[in-house]
Amino acid sequence: SWVKNDHIGFEIYYVYQGEYHTYYPDFIIRLTNDRYLLVEVKGIKTDKDKAKWAAAEEWVKAVNNTQKFGRWEFKVLEDPDDIFDLVV
């Protein structure tokens, strides 16, 4: 199953150029075996995007270390046609 991360309250805080910001990954996908993906669809990458994604990677690392909420991954999808390669 999947959900577009729009007004559902899932957010990751990050710092960019010394200021705090809020990042909302585009999609959350639930796969079998208690596996979850945070997915960002992006064409052109900016320095701000890199800061967001680093924060997402840290969030994934932290939530996986608890071993209480399944296995999470963060993926950036540059071409929407590659979505099926992403979820394998």
N, C-alpha and C positions, 0 to 999 in steps of 0.2 A: 504494500500500500504506500501511498505518498500523499504529501500535502504541500501546497504552496505556502511558504512561510510569510503570510500576510495577515497581520492583526491576530496572531495566535499567541503572541507573547514570548516567543523564543528569540533570545538575543544574546549576543556575545559582546562584552566590553573590550575595547582596545585603546591603545595610546598611539596617536600619530602626531608628529611634530609637537610633542609636549602637551597635547590636549587629549582628554578622554572623549571617545566616540562610541556609538553603538552600531554593531554590525548584525544584520539580519540575513543569514544565508538564504538563497532563493528557494530551495526545496529540502524537505526532510523525507527520506525514503526508508521504509521499514521492509527488510528482507526476511527470509526464513532464518532459523537458528539464532534468533535474538540479535540480529545484525542490523545496524542502522547506518545510513549515509547522509551526511550534510553535503548538499550539492550547490555549487555556485556556477551559474552560466555566465561566461564572460568572453568577450572577443579581445579587446585591447586591455592590457594590464597596465596599471599605474602603480606608483610607489604606495599610494594609499591602499590599493587593493592588496599589495604584498603585506602591509601591516595588518589588514583584516584577516588575511589567510593565515598569517603566523599566529594570530590570536585564536583562530578556529582550530589550528593544529594543537595549540596548548590546551584548549578546552577539551578536545578529543583525548589527548594524553591524560588529562586529569580525570575525566569521567571514566576512562578505561581502567585507570589505576584503582578506582573504588571497587571494581568487579561487581557492581550492584545493578547496573543499568544496561546490560548487554554490551556488545562490541560495536564501537562507533568508528567511522572513518570520515575524512573530509576529502572531497574531490572537486576539482575545477573542471568544468566541461566547456571546452573552447568551441566545439562544433556539436550542436544538438543531435546530429545524426549519429554521434558516438555514444549515445546514452546506454545502449545495450552492452557495449564494451565496458562501460563504467560499473555496471552492477554485477558483473561476473565474479 
